[in-house]
Amino acid sequence: MRRHWRAWVLWLGLAVAGASHAVGKIESAWGYGAAANSASASDSLPLYLGAKAMHQGLDSTTQESLQTVYKASDVRVTKALFSVLYPPSMHLLLQPLAGLSHKGFLHYWRQILMLLTLLGLAGAGLVGVRGRRRPLAVMIGVGGGLTVFPFFLESQLALGQANLAIAGCFGIAMGLASLGGLRTVGAVAALGAGAKLVPAIMFWPLLWGLRIRALVTGAVVGLVLLGLTMTGVPLGRIITNVLDTLAFQGAVEPHWLHDPSLPDWGRFVGILKRPALTLLSLVLVAWSQWSHRHLPGRARESLSVGIALLAVALGADGAGAAAPYATLAMPGAAMLLTWPFAERASRLSWLGAACGCAVVALLPGGLEAPIHDTEVRLVAGCTLIWVGVAARLVTLTRPWSGRAASGGLALVVLALVYTSIYTWRPPYGGPKTLPDAAPGSMTTPATPPVAPVPH
């Protein structure tokens, strides 16, 4: 009894120490983000204009509507973006803030981003952890997650970047799945997809795990959200907007892949992220969920880890085009940091925790460091985090049958061979033979227009 009491005090003391560190990181991030000038919050502008356009009865899926609202509003943003890549349901979710000025909108929007990010990191830290270790896991998830992604929270709070909220949705779903709240996982996936299409991928593991109640809950929430959105935007425009967004995202390719001076390791990770990393994630998550469909205890943890794996794969893919997308890997990194405290942890968990620190190891100075290959390093860091998360999911799915192990190994070898061919012996001559790429040519579709500041 005395030994049990001492262990409880030890874990409580560690949790208090972790909380102290986490509070320091949160205060620093919020102090930087909240003090940033609203004129620099360019990423929040499309959200604000879309919400205000819907509030005024305009079609929030057209750039003309956003420009009309912009001209009529007292908005001072140095780089005015009229992006329509967010689904109109996002503008519906932001209606409580639509009547505010841009400065007032940004004040509350930053608070929402901060809250969702912290909840997501806390939920990710809880994956697989039981009993008195949970308070410590929450603090490590929050404090550690902010530490291993230097300057991400600060810079994106300043910009009003929605990817913090999306990463938070993934982390919250991971925590809910680990605690057994599968229905709420479906609801979070639907709400997240309504804000930005990316979280819809969380339905993939729910489908293969035959989580019918979670799927039904997600479908109901999604249909309600769609019905409310259709009161302001016609269904045809909603569908067109979604298809245009998918087409744009599918056509985005990193410019640096066409740089002749890019080292081979950078080109390797750049090609590996799409399609190999994404396809491997989908197959591994599907297999793990199918294997655990009749094992509730292990299925909950593998569902959490599977959601993390998909999020990290998307983060690695998107980080090649823009640094903010690497934020999607934050919950996965937080989960790896607490893996050694999980109930089913093995010695491999310490290697996984090291993988969780990959981004801070490759970018020790953060996003503002004078490093010319930031995107390459972010992709490489997210890929190492993916390796750690994949290792955790593989260990959870044991024992593997001979046929399953052979099939999985064959897929990994195929992915590596495909990536190696396109890195060193590409059939079309290789990126080094192509001219330098520029935005809007060969690689990335035209960026949203930039309007002058009318003040």
Number of C-alpha atoms within 10 A of each C-alpha: 6 7 8 9 9 11 14 14 13 14 17 17 13 17 21 15 14 21 19 13 17 23 14 11 20 18 11 13 22 18 13 16 23 16 11 16 13 22 18 17 25 20 22 25 29 23 30 26 27 34 26 28 24 25 20 15 12 19 19 31 24 17 19 13 20 27 19 13 20 25 11 8 13 13 20 20 22 16 17 24 23 25 20 20 21 22 23 28 27 21 27 26 17 20 17 12 19 23 15 14 15 23 17 13 19 24 16 13 22 24 16 16 22 23 14 21 29 26 21 29 34 29 30 38 35 34 33 28 24 15 8 15 21 22 22 23 34 28 26 29 33 30 24 27 31 25 20 22 25 19 17 20 26 22 20 23 30 25 22 27 23 23 20 27 27 27 32 29 27 36 35 28 31 36 29 22 28 26 19 16 15 23 18 19 27 29 21 24 30 27 22 25 22 25 22 22 20 19 23 17 19 26 20 17 25 25 15 18 22 15 17 15 14 21 23 14 20 23 17 15 19 22 13 12 18 18 14 14 22 17 12 19 21 11 14 9 16 19 12 13 19 19 13 14 17 14 12 15 14 11 11 19 21 21 18 21 25 21 17 16 9 15 11 13 11 19 22 19 26 26 20 24 24 17 14 18 25 19 16 19 22 17 13 21 29 19 18 24 26 19 18 21 16 12 11 11 13 19 24 26 26 29 27 31 31 30 28 34 31 31 30 34 31 24 27 35 29 25 28 27 19 14 18 22 24 29 29 30 31 35 36 35 36 36 38 34 27 30 27 21 22 21 13 15 17 14 8 14 23 18 16 26 21 16 23 33 23 22 27 18 17 15 20 13 13 19 18 11 10 9 12 8 12 20 25 25 23 29 28 25 26 32 26 23 30 29 19 26 28 23 18 24 22 18 16 19 20 11 10 14 9 9 9 12 13 11 12 17 12 12 17 14 12 13 17 15 12 17 23 18 13 18 22 14 12 13 8 9 11 16 19 14 11 12 11 15 16 12 14 11 11 15 16 19 16 11 12 13 11 12 14 9 14 11 7
